[in-house]
Amino acid sequence: MTEPQRPILIVEDNANDAYLIRTALHRAGVTAPLRIVGDPVDAVLYLQGEGRFADPASHPRPQLMLLDAGIEGGAGLDLLRWTRQRSPARGMPIVVLMEPAPDRDALIAYDLGANSCIARPLTPDTLGQLVRAVAFCRGLDAEATPAAE
């Protein structure tokens, strides 16, 4: 019996961007379930398996997180820091979506533990980068996940 695919957690507060991400992943053949939360508090609850996310059958540990760095005025980077330092999913690959800005912001995200950074706006080119980053990070997760989990 094959174990079901773990979901990809999308932390995005813009419904249009969440739709674009979902559509791009679907069109690229990504079959993993997608779980979308709209704020860092729900992301923390999801990763800790608490509150409305307490049922592990309905909300299994994600294989990957797509994180909007600018969510709630920049709280995405705080969530990235927390995930890498204290989350039960601290080794999970994370792709950060960020506003076009000086390279300094991407360097901060990488210093905090991002596996990849994709600049906004979400265009066909950046969505292609996103799909490639997801494929790469899912490969990282497969290598890091023991077979008997």
N, C-alpha and C positions, 0 to 999 in steps of 0.2 A: 504494500500500500504506500502510495506516495504522500509525503507530508505536504500540506497546503503551503503555497508561497506566503512568506511574511509580507506585510504591506510596506508601502512607501509612505512615510509621514510627510505631508506637505503643510508647512507652517506659513500661511499666506492670508493677509487680511483683505486683500483686494479680490472680490469675486470674479472680475474679468480676468485678472492674471491667473487665478486658480483654474478657471475654465481653459485658458490657453495652455497651461501646463498639462492639465488632464488630457486635452485634445492632442497635444504634441506627443505625449507618452503613448497614448492609445494608437495614434497613427504610426508610431515607430515600432509597434508590436510589443510594447511592454505589457505583460499580462498580470503583473503583481497587482493586488488590490491597492487602491489609493485611499488614504485617510487624510482628510483636510481639516485642520483646526485653524481658527482665525486669530488666535492670540497666544502669547508666550505662556500664560497661566495654564491654558488648556494643553499646551504642548508638554509642560512639566507634569501635569496630572496624567496625561497619556503615557509618558515615558516611565512614570513611577507606578502606573497601574492603579490609580486612585480615583475616587469620585465616580463620575459616570463612565470612566474608562477602566473600572476595576475588574470586569469580566475578561480574563485573558483569552477566552474563546472568541469573543467579539472584537477584542482590541489587543491582538498579539503584538509582541515586541517587533518594532519595525526593522527592516533590513537596511534602511537608508532614510535620511531626512533631507528634504529640500526646504531650505530656510530663507525667508525674506529678512535680510539684514535690517531693513528699515521699518520693520513692523513696530508699531507703537513708538515712533520717534527714535528708533535705533535700539530697541530692546532685543532685537534679534541677535546682536553680538553678545549681549548679556546671557541670552539663552544658549548660545554656542559655548561660551565660557562655562556655564553651569553644566551643560551636557558633558563636556570634556573633563570637568573636575569632579562632579558629584553624582551624575546620573547613573542609573543602573545600565544604561546603554552607552556608556562613555566611549566604547570602541567602535560604535556604529559610524559608517561613512556619512559625511555631511557635505552637501553642495549648497553654497551660499549664493543667493541672488541679491545683487546690490546695485544701487544707482550708479550711473557713470560718474566717477569721481577720481580724484588723484589716486595713484597706485598705492598710496599710503593706506587707504581703507582696505584694499585687498591684502596688503601685507599684515595689517592688524588681524584680519579674518584668518589668514594662514597661520599667524603666530598663535591664535587661539585654538587652532586645530582643524580648520576647514580642510577638506580634501580637494575642493575645487571652488572657484568663484566665477560666476557668470554675471556679466554686466547687463543691466536693463537699458533700454526698454526691451520687452520680449518681442523680438522680430523673428522672421523665418531663420535668419542666421544664428541668433542667440538661442532660439529654440533647438536648432540643430546641435549647438554646443551643449545645451542642457541634456539632450538625449545621449550624446556621447559621454558626458560626465556621469550620467546615471549608469550607463552600461559599464563604465570603468569602475565606479564605486560599488556596483553590485558584484563585480568580480572580486573586489577587495573583501567584501563581506563574505562571499563564498569561501575564500581562502582562510578567513579568520574564524569561520564558524565550524566547530567540531561536527563531525558526521552524526554522532549520536547525541543530539541535543534534546 
